[in-house]
Amino acid sequence: MDWSGGKLQGQQAESGALPPFPRIWIGYLLGLATLIAEMIAVALHPELAKEPLLIPPLYLFLANFISLVYWLVCVYEYHVVLAQATAGAYAIKPVRAAWFHLIPIYGLYWVFKWPRELAEFVNSRLQAPLMRPDRTGVAVFIAFAAFLVLDRGVGMILLFWAASYLSRCLRYSLAARPASPAGPLPFS
């Protein structure tokens, strides 16, 4: 791996290849590992089922933490792909996309906003709209809310299910020839 980035980026620009998309299957495995850790925690500590502890067991904390960090890595990688596909013209920068999740109240809005922007980008490249921006944003928001409020394992699986949809639509739009700018699309 070239840490300097200069030689690798030059080769990618010449070949027209995009950086790799996030590996969603790893997220599914992390979600499954979190579910298993939750089941083990409840089996070993039945009081967890009645009321949550302020300090969870270490293995449960690590499963949750690693899952969330990998989600942020995937968000970053999506925006690296978008930045390279648009030659840096995409409005949301990769680091900003990941870090804005961590702002306490704004993070809840952010999990709605960036998928919506991604959906608008996808639709702008296609002749007919493929994604509904508001529904895309709501889907990721609901999955993130399930992660925070209901169940971490199920929420993580839902987040990566939404990420699978984002990946599929983004791949399709990047493979297609960009649409002519004839006007706004119906779902924009």
Secondary structure as UniProt FT lines:
FT   HELIX           6..15
FT   HELIX           24..44
FT   HELIX           47..50
FT   HELIX           58..85
FT   TURN            86..88
FT   HELIX           94..99
FT   HELIX           100..102
FT   TURN            104..105
FT   HELIX           106..125
FT   HELIX           133..145
FT   HELIX           146..150
FT   HELIX           152..175
FT   TURN            186..187
//
